[in-house]
Amino acid sequence: GCIQIGFGQQLQDDGANHFVAWIHGKHACPGQAVLRRLVDGACDYTFWVGNIPWVFNGCRGGDPQSISSQGRPTTACTDAKKGTKIHCGDQHDIVQHGVC
């Protein structure tokens, strides 16, 4: 089947919000991939979810427009679930931005 990647933001131990990503439909946390700080953007940066390397594309100062992975078709991202809070136990909540 087609893997969908959820993405959002989460406060990390450095005191900054970072982009995080996970397999949409599975538990987002713990185990989410922690990407760069929100201010640094999520794009053009390889991260691993489900033992697969992914790259977000087309951020233009905001959320990614698409996601790609070697040997897979590029998939558009949407703002589905935008603003949804995901509780992470003893970690900070994740605020979802969308799904790719």
C-alpha distances in whole Angstrom, upper triangle without the diagonal:
4,6,9,13,16,19,23,26,28,31,32,35,36,37,35,31,29,25,22,19,16,12,13,13,14,18,19,22,23,21,20,21,24,25,28,31,30,33,32,29,25,25,25,25,22,21,18,15,13,15,14,17,17,19,20,22,25,26,30,31,29,25,22,22,19,16,16,15,16,15,12,13,15,14,17,17,19,21,20,21,24,26,25,26,24,27,27,29,32,30,31,28,26,26,23,23,20,16,14
4,6,10,13,16,20,23,25,29,29,33,34,34,32,29,26,22,20,16,14,11,11,12,13,17,17,20,22,20,19,19,22,22,25,28,27,30,29,25,22,21,22,22,19,18,16,14,12,15,13,15,14,16,17,19,21,23,26,28,25,21,19,18,15,13,13,12,14,13,10,10,12,10,13,14,16,18,17,18,21,24,22,24,22,25,25,28,31,29,29,26,23,23,20,20,16,13,11
4,7,10,13,17,20,22,25,26,29,30,31,28,25,22,19,16,12,10,7,8,9,11,14,14,17,18,16,15,15,18,19,22,24,24,27,26,22,19,19,20,19,17,15,13,10,9,12,10,12,11,14,14,17,20,21,24,25,23,19,17,17,14,11,11,11,14,13,10,11,12,10,13,13,14,17,15,16,19,21,20,21,19,22,22,25,27,25,25,23,20,20,17,17,14,11,9
4,7,10,13,17,19,23,24,27,28,28,26,22,20,16,14,10,9,6,5,8,10,13,12,16,18,16,14,14,17,17,20,22,21,24,23,20,16,17,18,18,16,14,13,10,11,14,12,13,11,13,13,15,18,18,22,22,20,16,14,14,11,10,11,12,15,15,12,12,12,9,10,9,11,13,12,13,15,18,16,18,17,20,20,23,26,23,23,20,17,17,14,14,10,7,6
4,6,10,13,16,19,20,23,24,25,22,19,16,12,10,7,6,5,5,9,10,12,10,13,15,13,11,11,13,13,16,18,17,21,20,17,13,14,16,15,14,11,11,8,10,13,11,12,9,11,10,13,16,16,19,20,17,13,12,13,11,9,11,11,15,16,13,14,12,10,11,9,11,12,11,12,13,16,15,16,15,18,17,21,23,20,20,18,14,14,11,11,9,6,5
4,7,11,13,17,18,21,23,22,20,16,14,11,8,6,5,6,5,8,9,10,8,11,14,13,10,10,12,13,16,17,15,19,19,16,13,14,17,16,15,13,13,10,12,15,14,14,12,13,11,14,16,15,19,19,15,12,11,13,12,11,13,15,18,20,17,17,15,12,12,9,10,10,9,9,10,12,11,12,11,14,15,18,20,18,17,14,11,11,7,8,6,4,6
4,7,10,14,15,19,19,19,16,13,10,7,6,4,7,9,8,12,12,12,9,12,14,13,9,9,10,10,12,13,12,15,15,12,10,12,15,14,14,12,13,11,14,16,15,15,12,12,10,13,15,13,16,16,12,9,9,12,12,11,14,15,19,21,19,18,16,14,13,10,10,10,10,10,9,11,11,12,11,14,14,18,19,16,15,13,9,9,6,6,6,6,8
4,7,11,13,16,17,16,13,10,8,6,5,7,9,12,11,14,14,13,10,12,14,14,10,11,10,10,12,11,9,13,14,11,10,13,16,15,16,14,15,14,17,19,18,18,15,15,12,15,16,13,16,15,11,9,11,13,14,14,17,19,22,25,22,22,19,17,16,12,12,10,11,10,8,9,9,9,10,13,13,17,18,14,12,10,6,5,4,4,7,9,11
4,7,9,13,14,12,10,6,5,5,6,8,11,15,14,17,17,15,11,12,14,14,11,11,9,9,10,9,7,11,12,11,10,14,17,16,17,15,16,16,19,21,20,19,17,16,14,17,18,15,17,15,12,11,13,16,17,17,20,21,25,27,25,25,22,20,19,15,15,13,14,13,11,10,11,10,10,12,12,16,16,12,10,9,6,5,6,7,10,13,15
4,6,10,11,10,8,5,5,7,7,10,12,16,16,18,17,15,11,10,12,13,10,11,8,10,11,9,9,13,14,13,13,17,19,17,18,16,17,16,19,21,21,20,19,19,17,20,21,18,20,18,16,14,16,20,20,20,22,23,27,29,27,28,25,23,22,19,19,17,17,15,14,12,12,10,10,10,10,13,12,9,6,6,5,7,9,11,14,16,18
4,7,8,6,6,4,6,9,10,13,16,19,20,22,20,18,14,13,13,15,13,13,10,11,11,9,10,12,14,15,15,19,21,19,20,18,19,19,22,24,24,23,22,21,20,23,23,20,22,19,17,17,19,23,23,23,25,26,29,32,31,31,28,27,26,22,22,20,21,19,17,15,15,13,12,12,11,13,12,8,6,8,8,10,12,14,17,19,22
4,5,6,6,6,7,10,10,14,16,19,21,23,21,18,15,13,13,13,12,12,9,10,10,9,11,13,14,15,15,19,21,18,19,17,18,18,21,22,23,22,21,21,20,23,24,21,23,21,19,19,20,24,25,23,25,26,29,32,30,31,29,28,27,24,24,23,24,21,20,18,18,16,15,14,12,14,12,8,8,10,10,13,15,17,19,21,23
4,5,7,9,10,13,14,17,19,23,24,26,24,21,18,15,14,15,15,14,11,13,13,12,14,16,17,18,18,22,23,21,21,19,20,21,23,24,25,24,24,24,23,26,28,25,27,24,23,22,24,28,28,27,28,29,31,34,33,34,32,31,31,28,28,26,27,25,24,22,22,19,18,17,14,15,12,9,10,13,14,16,19,20,23,25,26
4,6,9,9,13,14,18,20,24,26,28,26,23,20,18,17,18,17,16,12,13,11,10,12,13,14,16,17,20,22,19,21,19,21,22,25,25,26,24,24,23,23,25,26,23,25,22,21,21,23,27,28,26,28,29,31,35,34,35,32,31,31,28,28,27,28,26,24,23,23,21,20,19,17,18,16,13,12,15,16,17,20,21,24,26,27
4,7,9,13,15,18,21,25,26,28,26,23,20,18,18,19,18,17,14,14,13,10,12,13,14,16,18,21,23,21,23,21,23,23,27,27,28,26,25,25,23,26,26,23,24,21,20,21,23,27,28,27,29,30,33,36,35,35,33,31,30,27,28,25,27,25,22,20,21,19,19,18,17,18,15,12,11,14,14,16,18,19,23,25,27
4,6,10,12,16,19,23,23,26,25,22,19,18,18,19,16,15,12,12,10,7,8,9,11,13,14,18,20,18,20,18,21,21,25,26,26,24,23,21,20,22,23,19,20,17,16,17,19,23,24,24,26,27,30,33,32,32,29,28,27,24,24,22,24,22,20,18,19,17,18,18,17,19,17,13,11,13,13,14,16,17,20,22,24
4,7,9,13,16,20,20,23,22,20,16,15,16,17,14,13,10,10,9,6,6,8,10,11,12,16,18,17,18,17,19,19,22,24,24,22,20,19,17,20,20,17,18,15,14,14,16,20,21,21,23,25,28,31,29,29,26,25,24,20,21,19,20,19,16,15,16,14,15,15,15,17,16,12,10,11,10,10,12,13,16,18,20
4,6,10,13,17,18,21,20,18,14,14,15,14,11,10,7,6,5,4,5,8,9,9,9,13,15,13,15,13,15,16,19,20,20,18,16,16,14,17,18,15,17,14,13,12,14,18,18,18,20,21,24,27,26,26,23,22,21,18,19,18,19,18,16,15,16,15,15,16,15,18,17,13,11,12,10,11,12,12,15,16,18
4,7,11,14,15,18,17,16,12,13,14,14,10,8,6,5,6,6,6,9,9,8,6,10,13,11,12,11,13,13,17,18,17,16,13,13,11,14,15,12,15,13,11,10,11,14,15,14,17,18,21,24,22,23,20,18,18,15,16,14,16,15,14,14,15,14,14,16,15,18,18,14,13,12,9,10,10,9,11,13,14
4,7,11,12,15,14,13,9,10,11,10,6,5,5,6,8,9,9,13,13,11,9,12,14,12,12,10,11,10,13,15,15,14,12,12,12,15,17,15,18,16,14,12,12,16,15,14,16,17,20,23,21,22,19,18,17,15,16,15,16,14,14,14,14,13,12,14,12,16,16,13,12,11,8,9,9,10,11,12,13
4,7,9,12,11,11,8,9,11,9,6,5,7,8,11,13,12,16,15,13,10,12,14,12,11,9,9,7,10,13,12,12,10,11,10,14,16,15,18,18,15,12,12,14,13,11,13,14,17,20,18,18,16,15,15,12,14,14,14,13,14,15,14,14,12,14,13,17,18,15,14,13,10,11,9,10,10,9,10
4,6,9,8,8,5,8,10,8,5,6,9,11,14,16,16,20,19,17,13,15,17,15,14,10,9,6,8,11,11,12,11,13,13,16,19,18,22,21,19,15,15,17,15,13,14,14,18,19,17,18,17,15,16,14,15,15,14,14,15,16,14,14,12,14,13,16,18,15,15,14,11,12,10,12,11,10,10
4,6,6,8,7,10,12,10,8,10,13,14,18,20,19,23,22,20,16,18,19,17,15,12,10,7,7,11,11,12,11,14,14,18,20,20,24,24,21,17,16,17,15,13,14,14,17,18,16,17,16,14,15,14,15,15,14,14,16,17,15,16,13,16,15,18,20,18,18,17,14,15,12,14,12,9,10
4,6,8,7,11,13,13,11,12,15,16,19,21,20,23,23,20,17,19,21,19,18,15,14,10,11,14,14,16,14,16,15,18,20,20,23,23,20,16,16,17,15,13,15,16,19,20,17,17,16,14,14,12,12,13,11,10,13,15,13,14,12,15,15,18,21,19,19,16,13,13,11,12,10,7,9
4,7,8,12,14,14,13,15,18,19,23,24,23,27,27,24,21,22,24,23,21,19,17,13,13,16,17,19,17,19,19,22,24,23,27,27,23,20,19,20,18,17,19,19,22,22,20,20,20,17,17,15,15,15,13,12,15,16,13,14,12,14,15,18,21,19,19,17,14,15,13,15,12,10,12
4,6,9,11,10,10,13,16,18,22,23,23,27,26,24,21,23,25,23,21,17,15,11,11,14,15,18,17,20,20,23,25,25,28,28,25,21,21,22,20,18,20,19,22,23,20,22,21,19,20,18,18,18,16,14,17,18,15,15,12,13,13,16,18,17,18,16,14,15,14,16,14,13,14
4,6,7,8,9,12,15,17,21,22,22,25,25,23,21,23,25,23,21,18,16,12,12,16,17,19,18,21,21,24,26,25,29,28,25,21,21,23,22,20,22,21,24,25,23,24,24,21,22,19,19,19,17,15,17,17,14,13,9,10,9,12,15,14,15,13,11,14,13,16,15,14,16
4,6,7,6,9,11,14,17,18,18,22,22,20,17,20,22,20,18,15,14,11,12,15,16,17,16,18,18,21,23,22,25,24,21,18,18,20,19,18,20,20,23,25,22,23,22,20,20,17,17,16,15,13,14,14,12,11,8,9,8,11,14,12,12,10,8,11,10,13,13,12,14
3,5,5,9,11,14,17,18,18,22,22,21,18,21,23,21,19,16,14,12,13,16,17,18,18,20,20,23,26,24,27,26,23,20,21,23,22,20,22,22,25,27,25,26,25,23,23,20,21,20,18,16,17,16,14,12,8,8,6,8,10,9,10,9,8,12,12,15,16,16,18
4,6,9,11,14,17,18,19,23,23,22,19,22,24,21,20,16,14,12,13,15,18,19,19,21,21,25,27,25,29,27,25,22,23,25,24,22,23,23,25,28,26,28,27,25,25,23,23,22,21,19,20,19,17,14,11,10,7,8,9,8,10,11,10,14,15,18,18,18,20
4,7,9,12,16,17,19,22,22,21,18,20,22,19,17,13,11,9,10,12,14,15,16,18,19,23,25,24,27,26,24,21,21,24,22,20,21,20,22,24,23,25,24,23,24,21,23,22,21,20,20,20,18,17,13,13,10,12,13,11,13,13,12,15,15,18,18,17,18
4,6,9,13,15,15,19,18,17,14,17,18,16,14,10,9,8,10,12,13,13,13,15,15,19,22,20,24,23,20,18,17,20,19,16,18,17,20,23,21,23,21,20,20,18,19,19,18,17,17,17,16,15,12,13,10,13,14,11,12,12,10,13,12,14,15,14,15
4,6,10,12,14,17,16,14,12,14,15,12,11,7,7,6,10,11,11,11,11,12,13,17,19,18,21,20,19,16,16,19,17,15,16,15,18,21,19,21,20,19,19,17,19,19,19,18,18,19,18,17,15,16,13,16,17,14,14,14,12,14,13,15,15,14,15
4,7,9,11,14,13,12,10,13,15,11,11,8,9,10,13,14,14,13,13,13,13,17,19,17,20,19,17,15,15,19,18,16,17,17,20,23,22,23,21,20,21,18,20,19,20,19,18,18,18,17,15,16,14,16,16,12,13,13,11,13,13,14,15,16,16
4,7,9,11,10,9,7,10,11,8,9,7,10,11,15,15,15,12,11,11,11,14,16,14,17,15,14,13,13,16,16,14,16,16,19,22,21,22,19,19,19,17,19,18,20,19,18,19,19,18,17,19,17,20,19,16,15,16,13,14,14,14,15,16,16
4,6,8,6,7,6,9,11,8,10,10,13,15,18,19,18,15,14,12,12,14,16,13,15,13,13,13,13,17,17,16,17,18,21,24,23,24,21,21,21,18,20,20,22,21,19,19,20,20,19,21,19,22,21,17,16,17,15,15,16,15,17,18,18
4,5,5,7,8,11,13,12,14,13,16,18,21,22,21,19,17,15,14,16,17,14,15,13,12,13,14,18,19,18,20,21,24,28,26,27,24,23,22,19,21,19,22,21,18,18,19,18,19,20,19,21,20,16,15,16,14,14,15,14,17,19,19
4,5,5,7,11,14,13,15,15,18,18,22,23,22,20,17,15,13,15,15,11,13,10,9,10,12,15,17,17,20,21,25,28,26,26,23,22,20,17,18,16,19,18,15,15,17,17,17,19,19,22,21,17,15,15,13,12,13,12,14,17,18
4,6,9,11,14,14,17,17,20,21,25,26,25,22,20,17,15,16,15,12,12,9,9,11,13,17,19,19,21,23,26,29,28,28,24,24,22,19,20,19,22,21,18,18,20,20,21,23,22,25,24,21,18,18,16,15,16,15,17,20,20
4,7,9,11,10,14,14,18,20,24,24,22,19,17,14,13,14,14,11,11,9,10,11,12,16,17,17,19,21,23,27,26,26,22,22,21,19,20,20,22,23,20,20,22,22,22,24,23,26,25,22,20,20,18,17,17,16,18,20,20
4,6,9,9,12,13,16,18,21,22,20,17,15,12,10,10,10,7,9,7,7,8,9,12,14,14,16,18,21,24,23,22,19,18,17,15,17,16,19,20,17,18,20,20,21,23,22,26,25,22,20,19,16,16,15,13,15,16,16
4,7,7,9,10,13,14,18,18,17,14,11,8,6,8,9,7,10,9,8,7,7,11,11,10,13,15,18,21,19,19,16,15,15,13,15,15,17,18,16,17,19,19,19,22,21,24,24,21,19,19,15,15,14,12,13,13,13
4,5,8,10,13,15,19,19,16,13,10,7,5,5,7,6,9,9,9,8,7,9,9,9,11,13,15,18,17,17,14,14,13,12,15,16,19,20,18,20,22,22,22,25,24,28,28,24,23,22,19,18,16,14,14,15,13
4,7,10,13,15,19,18,15,12,10,6,6,6,8,9,11,12,13,12,10,12,11,10,10,12,13,17,16,16,14,15,15,15,18,19,22,23,22,24,25,26,25,28,27,30,30,27,26,25,22,22,20,18,18,17,15
4,6,10,13,16,16,13,10,8,6,7,9,12,11,14,14,14,13,11,14,13,11,11,11,13,17,17,17,15,16,17,16,19,20,22,23,22,23,24,25,24,26,24,28,27,24,23,23,20,20,19,18,18,17,16
4,7,10,13,12,10,6,6,5,8,11,14,14,17,18,17,15,13,15,13,11,10,9,11,15,15,16,14,16,17,16,20,21,23,23,23,24,25,25,24,25,24,27,27,23,23,23,20,21,20,19,18,17,15
4,7,10,10,8,6,5,7,9,12,16,15,19,19,18,16,14,16,14,11,11,10,12,16,15,17,15,16,17,16,19,20,21,21,21,22,22,22,20,22,20,23,23,20,20,20,17,19,17,17,17,16,14
4,7,6,5,5,6,9,11,15,19,18,22,22,21,18,16,18,16,12,12,10,12,15,14,17,16,16,18,17,20,21,21,22,22,23,23,22,20,22,19,22,23,20,21,21,18,20,18,18,17,16,14
4,5,6,7,7,10,12,16,19,19,23,23,21,18,16,18,16,12,12,11,13,15,14,16,16,15,17,16,18,19,19,19,20,21,20,20,18,19,17,20,21,19,20,19,16,18,16,17,16,14,13
4,5,8,10,13,15,19,22,22,26,26,24,21,19,21,18,14,14,12,14,15,14,17,17,16,19,18,20,22,21,21,22,24,22,22,19,21,19,21,23,21,22,21,19,20,18,19,18,15,14
4,7,10,13,16,19,23,23,27,27,26,23,21,22,19,15,14,11,12,14,14,17,18,18,21,20,23,24,24,24,25,27,25,25,22,24,21,24,25,23,24,24,21,23,21,22,21,18,17
4,6,10,13,16,20,21,24,25,24,21,18,19,16,12,10,8,9,11,11,14,14,15,17,17,21,22,22,23,24,26,25,25,23,25,23,26,27,24,25,24,22,23,21,21,19,16,14
4,7,10,13,17,18,21,22,21,19,16,17,14,11,9,6,8,11,11,13,13,14,17,17,20,22,22,23,24,26,25,25,23,25,24,27,27,24,25,24,21,23,20,20,19,16,14
4,7,10,14,14,18,19,18,15,12,14,11,7,6,5,8,11,10,11,10,11,13,13,16,18,19,20,21,23,23,23,22,24,23,26,27,24,24,23,20,20,18,17,15,13,11
4,6,10,11,14,16,15,13,10,11,9,6,5,6,9,12,11,12,10,11,12,12,15,17,19,20,20,22,23,24,23,25,24,28,28,25,24,23,20,20,18,16,15,14,11
4,7,8,11,12,11,9,6,8,6,4,6,9,12,15,13,13,10,10,10,9,12,14,16,18,17,19,20,22,21,24,23,27,28,24,23,22,18,18,15,13,12,11,9
4,6,9,11,11,9,6,6,5,6,7,11,13,16,14,13,9,10,9,9,13,15,17,19,18,21,22,24,24,27,27,30,31,28,26,25,21,20,18,15,14,13,11
4,6,9,9,8,5,5,7,9,11,14,17,19,17,15,12,12,10,10,13,14,17,20,18,21,23,24,25,28,28,32,33,29,27,26,22,21,18,15,14,14,13
4,5,5,5,4,6,8,10,13,16,19,22,20,18,14,14,12,11,12,13,16,18,16,18,20,22,23,26,26,30,30,26,24,23,20,18,16,13,13,14,13
4,6,8,8,9,12,14,16,20,22,25,23,21,17,17,15,14,15,15,19,21,18,20,23,24,26,29,29,32,33,29,27,25,22,20,19,15,16,17,16
4,7,9,11,14,16,18,21,24,27,25,24,20,19,17,15,16,15,19,20,17,18,21,22,24,27,27,30,30,27,24,23,20,18,17,14,15,18,18
4,7,9,12,14,17,20,23,26,24,22,18,17,15,12,12,12,15,16,13,15,17,19,21,23,24,28,28,24,22,20,17,15,14,10,12,14,15
4,7,9,11,14,17,21,23,21,19,16,14,12,9,9,9,12,13,11,13,15,17,18,21,22,26,26,23,20,19,15,13,11,8,8,10,11
4,6,7,11,14,17,20,17,16,12,11,9,7,9,10,13,15,13,16,17,19,20,23,23,27,28,24,22,21,17,15,13,10,9,10,9
4,7,10,14,17,19,16,14,10,9,6,5,7,10,13,15,14,17,19,21,22,25,26,30,31,28,26,24,20,18,15,12,10,10,9
4,7,11,14,15,12,10,7,5,4,5,8,11,13,16,16,19,20,22,22,26,26,30,31,28,26,24,20,19,16,13,11,10,7
4,7,11,12,10,9,6,5,6,7,11,13,15,17,17,20,20,22,22,25,24,28,29,26,25,23,20,19,16,14,12,10,6
4,7,9,7,7,5,6,9,10,14,17,18,20,21,23,24,25,24,27,27,30,31,28,28,26,23,22,19,18,15,13,9
4,6,5,7,7,9,12,14,17,20,21,22,23,26,26,27,25,28,27,30,31,28,28,27,24,24,21,20,18,15,12
4,6,8,9,12,15,17,21,24,24,26,27,29,29,30,29,31,30,33,34,31,32,31,27,28,25,24,21,19,15
4,7,9,12,16,18,22,25,25,27,28,31,31,32,31,33,32,35,37,34,34,33,29,30,27,25,23,20,16
4,6,9,12,15,18,21,22,24,25,28,28,29,28,31,30,33,35,32,32,31,27,27,24,23,20,16,13
4,6,10,13,16,20,20,23,24,27,27,29,28,31,31,34,36,33,33,31,27,27,23,22,19,16,12
4,7,10,13,17,18,20,21,24,25,27,26,29,29,33,34,31,31,29,25,24,21,19,16,13,9
4,7,10,13,14,17,18,21,21,24,23,27,27,31,32,29,29,26,23,21,18,16,13,10,6
4,7,10,12,15,15,19,20,22,22,26,27,30,32,29,28,25,21,20,16,14,11,9,6
4,7,9,12,11,15,16,19,19,23,23,27,29,26,24,22,18,16,13,10,7,6,4
4,5,9,9,13,14,17,18,22,23,27,29,26,24,21,17,15,11,9,6,6,6
4,6,5,9,11,14,15,19,21,25,26,24,21,18,15,12,9,6,4,6,9
4,5,9,9,13,14,18,20,23,26,23,21,18,15,12,9,8,5,6,9
4,6,6,9,11,14,17,20,22,20,18,15,12,9,6,7,6,7,11
4,6,9,11,15,17,20,22,20,17,14,11,8,5,4,5,9,12
4,6,9,13,15,18,20,18,15,11,9,6,5,6,8,12,15
4,6,10,13,16,18,16,14,10,8,6,5,8,9,12,15
4,6,9,12,14,13,10,6,6,5,6,10,12,14,18
4,6,9,12,10,9,6,5,6,7,11,12,14,17
4,6,9,8,7,5,7,9,11,15,16,17,21
4,6,5,6,5,7,11,12,16,17,18,21
4,5,8,8,11,14,16,20,21,22,25
4,7,9,12,15,18,21,23,24,27
4,6,9,12,15,18,20,21,24
4,7,9,13,16,18,20,23
4,6,9,13,15,17,20
4,6,9,12,14,17
4,7,9,12,15
4,6,8,12
4,7,10
4,7
4
